[in-house]
Amino acid sequence: MDLRHLYLHVPFCLRRCSYCDFAVHPTRRPPIGDWLSAIATELRLSREVEGWPARLRLSSIYIGGGTPSLLGIGAMQALRETLEQHGSIDADVEWTAEANPESFTAELGADWRYAGVNRISLGVQSFHAPALRWMGRLHGADGARAAMDSARAAGFDNVSIDLIFGLPQKLERNWPEDLDLALALAPDHISLYGLTAESGAALGRWVIEGRAAMPSEENYSDEYLTAARVLPAAGFVHYEVSNFGKPGRESRHNRAYWNFSPYLGLGPGAHSYHPPRRFWNVRDWGLYQRRLAGNALPREDSEVVDRDSLERIWLGLRTREGAYLPDRTEIVQRHLKQWQGAGWAEVDAERVRLTPAGWLLLDRLAVELEGMIAA
């Protein structure tokens, strides 16, 4: 088994955003040396204990967070040296690092480029100042533009930006205007995230307490469908339910998740897939460190993944390629025709592909299709 894809989680943030339920450790002094040491230990133990390949051959690396741009100058090169002790990094690797606009500079970008990072994912979220303040973001309305200028100045020709849709209507954020401002930055890729009120996030508590109201289902759907119309018209390929890329700029790393390729995740809360098992780490930074200090892997739990299960259908349906389904019963075929009639899917002899309207119903349609196949 080759291991070609590696995810590393940086848990540090200056503060937690209102909607965030990720594995985050708020701090103004990120312990960068401790993180690098922990990553090195976890990588060594993963290979020794779990049977990962003796030598890694990495074609994609993704550094997420948290806020990886808080790692500062020199950390990425130190990470590269650690990884090369365990294998090789392809010359044409896709190496992505996430950055928040307020902590990303041209100097940091140049340092990352020297280390081998060649793709930046900027956490823009919005260009609307009141919305940014409500979310707890630390960059202002002009922060995204400054960060993009820094990325281009450092030589990055592959920059993705994140945008959040479905914000509370009381904020009066103009979604079409946000899309126009995003396109004005000339990014190479755009990822959309629909706002959710997770129970572990401040927003979840605000909703329960009646201090915040989520947008209507109609508003949420309208904003998603607006993006699904505007971005392809601007030259982006809508290649996955939440992702749009200029041709050739689709995320190689994310495709590994959707295609059931093995991947190793390092850091608090990181997930891994070593067929046939998926497992994930403890989320707390302190507990994660203590486990590794005791020479134990920081795994929290695991599960067996059945590639012929609902998950295979769900992962297929979420991509532009669709779910491979050449053998269909009469009942399945009749149901798929109903999907076509409703404008939810495109169907040919081998595949079922959801339209943007169908992607809004992804979870429901995947369950329906799996149930019909299993019947």
N, C-alpha and C positions, 0 to 999 in steps of 0.2 A: 504493500500500500504506500503510495506516494503521499507526502504532506506538502501541498503546494500553497496553502492559504493560511495566514496567521492573523489573528485579531489580538490587539493589546488594548486594555482598558486603563485609562488614566482617570482616577476618581476625583481629582482635585478641582474645586471650583472656588471662586472668591465668595460666592453665595449661591444658594439653591433658588432656581426660578420657581415661580408660583405653580407651574404645571408639571414640574419635574418629579418623576418617580424613579429615576435611574440610580445606580449605585454611585453616589456622590458623597465626598467628604469635604465640606466647606472649610476652607482655611486660607489665611493670608500669607502663610509661609509653607508652600508645598514642599514636603520632604523628598526632593527629587532623587537624592542619593539612595534613600531607603526604597523608593519605588524601583529604581534600576536594579538594586540588589535583589529585591523580591521577585522581579520578573526573571532574572537570571536563575534564581533558585527554583522557581516554578517550572521553567523550561527544562532544567536539568532533571527534576523529579518526574516530570511528565514523560520524558523519554525513558528514564530508568524503570518506572513503575507501570506505565500504561501501554508500553509496546509501540510507541510512535517510532518512525524510522530512525535509524542510527544517524543518518545525515539528512537534514532538511534540504529541499530544493524549492525555494519560495518564488511563486509567480505573482502573488498579491499579498500585501501587508496593509492592514487598516488599523490606525491608531485613533480610538474614539474616546469619548468621555461623558461626563466631566469636561475639562478644558485642557486638551493637550498643549495648547499654546502657552500655558503657564509653566511648561517644562524649562523654557529658557534656552539660551545659547549653550551648545555643547552636548545637551542631553541626547539628541537624536543620533549624533555620531557615536556616542558611548553605547547607545542601544544597538546600532549597526554592528559594532565590534562584538557585542555579546552574541548577536544572532549568528555572525560568521564563525563563531567558535563551535556552532552546532550544525553548520551546513553552509549552503550557498544561496545567494540572492540572484535571480535571473537578471541578465543585462537589461531586459525589457520589462522588468517588474512594474506592476502598478502599485505604487506606495502612496497611500492616502493618509493624511493627518488632518484631523478636525481642528478648527481654530475659531475663537470668538473674536469679533472685530476689534474690541478694545484692547486685546492683548497680542495682536498680530502686527508685526512691523516688517519693513523691508529687510532690516538686519536679521531678524529671526527667520524670515523667508530664505535669505541667502544661506544661512546656516543650515536650514533644512535641505535646501537644494544640494549643498555640498555633501550632506550625509546620504542622499539618495532619494529623498521624498520628491515625488514628481506630480502629485495631485493634492490639492487643498480643498477641504470642505468647510465653507464659512457658515457659521450659525447666524444668519441674518435675521430670520423669522419675520420681520416686518420693517417697513420704513416709516411707520406711523408712530410719532413720539409718545402719545398717550398710551398706545397699545404696548410699546416697549417698556414703559414704566410700570404698567399693570402687570406685565409678565415677569418683572424683576430683572430685565436685561440691563446690562451696564453700558451698552453703546447707545449713542443717540441716533437720530434719523440719518445723519451723514456718516456714521461709523462704517456702514457697509461699503460706501464708495471709497473711503480712505483705505480700508482693508484690501479691496480689490486692486487699487492702485499699487499698494505695497506688494501684493502677490505678483502682479505683472512686472513691477520693477525688479523683483527677485528672479524673474525668468520663468514663472509658471505659466504654461500654456494650457493647463487643464484645471479649471477651477469650478467647483460646484457650490451652489448656495442652497440653504434650507429656508423654506417659507412655511409658516403656519396659517392654515385657513380655518374657518369656523370659529372665529373669536366671538365673544359676547357682543350682541348688537349695540349695547349701551356705549361701547367704546367708539362707535361710529367710524371704524376703520374702513377705508375705501379699498376693497379688494382688487378691482380692476386697476386702480392707480398703483397699488403695490406691485402687481404683475408688470405694469409698464415700467416702473422704476427698476425692477429686477432685470428686465430685458435691456434697459439702458446701460447696465453694467457689462453687458456682453459676456455672460457666463457660458461655460461649456456644458453645464449640467445643472438641473434644478430638481431638488427633492421636495415633495410636499408632505406635510404632516397635519392631519386633522386634529384639532384640539380635543383632548379627552380629560375628564375629571377623575384622575386616578385616586384611589382611596388613600394612598400614602403621600400624596402631594397636598400642598396648601390649598390648591384649587378644589380638590375633592372635599376638604373640610368646609370651604366657603360655600359650596353648593349645598351640602347637608345642612349648614347653618342658615341658609337663605341669604347669604351675603353676596352670592354671585349666581347668575342664571346662564345656562348654556344656550347657544343659539337654537332656533327651531330646526327641525329636520329638513325643512324646505330650504332654509338659508344655507345650511351646511351643504346640501346637495347642489344648490345653485352655484356656490363658490367653487366646488370641485369641478363641475361641468364647465364653468367659465374657463378655468385653467386648462382643462382638457381640450378646449376649443382654441384658446389664445396661443398657447405654447407651441403646438404643432404648426399653427399658421406662421409662427416666427422661426420655423426650421428645426424644431426639436422633435425627436422621435419619442412617442409615449410608449416606452418599451416595458413598463411594469406599472402596476396600479398607482404607485406614488412617485415614479421616477421618469424624468424626461432628459434625454441627452442629445446633443448634436451628434450626427452620424459619426460613429467610431469612438464616441466618448461615453458609452454605456459603462457602468461600473462592473469591472471584471470580478472584483471581490464579492459583491452582492450576488452575482450570478452563481457563485460557488454554493451559496446557501440554498438557492432555489433549485439547483441541479443535484443536490445530495452529494456534493463533493466533500471529502473529509476536510475538516478545518480545526485548528487548535486555537482556543481562546485563553489568554493570560491576563491576570488582573482581577480585582474584585468584581463579582457579578458576571464575569465572562462565561460564555457558552462555548462548548466544543462538540464536534461530531466525529466520533471514531466508530465507523460502522461495526455493528448495528446500534451502538449506544450513543445517546446524546447526554451530556452532563454539564453541570454549571457550578460555578464557584460561589462561596459565601459572599455576600454583598458588603459587609462591614469591613472597612479598611483595617481597623485594629485586629479583628478576629482573623482576617486574611493573613496579616503579618505574623500573628502568633502561631497559626498552623504551620506556616513555612519555617518559622524559627525552630519548631519541634521536628523538622525534617519530614513533615506530612503534607500531602497535597491538600489544598483548601477547598476540596469539592463539597458542595452542599447536598446534591442529589443527582440522580440519573434516571433515564428511561430508555426502553428499547423502542427504536423507530421502525415501524413497519412501512416499507416503501410502497406497498400496495394498498395502503390505508387511505383514509380521508386526507391525510397530509399531502400525499402525492397529488391528489386531485386539486387540493387547495393551492399548493405551490405552482402547479401548472396553470391553473386559471388566473393566477395573479400576474402572469407574464404575457407579453405580446404574442409569444409562440403558442400559448394556450395549453390545454390538457390533451395528451395523446389518448384517443379513444376510438380505435378503429372498429372494434367489435361491439355492436350495440343491439340490444333487444328492441323489439317493436315498441315497448313501453318507453324506453329511453329515447328512441328516435322521435316518438310523438311528443315527448316532453321538450326535447331540444327545439323542435319546430315552434312550440309555444314560446320558448325563450327568444327565438328569432323574431317571431311576430310582435313581441313586446319591445323589441329593440335592445335586448340585453346581451345577445350573443351573435357571433358569426360562426357557422358550422360548415365544415366540408367533410370529405370522406374519412379523414383521419383525426381531425382536431376540432376542439371546441374553444373558441376565443371569445372572451367577454369584451363588450364595448365599454366605454366609460360609464354609461348608465348601468351596465351589469356589474362593473367593478364596485359601484356603490352598494351592491347587494352580495358582494363576494362571499362572505361567510355563509349566508343563507343558501345561496345557489350551490356552493360546494357540498354542504350537508345534504341538500336535495339530490344532487347527482350521485353522491356516494351511496345514499339510501336506495336509489333506483337500481344501481349496479349490484348492490348486495342482495336485493330482493330475489 
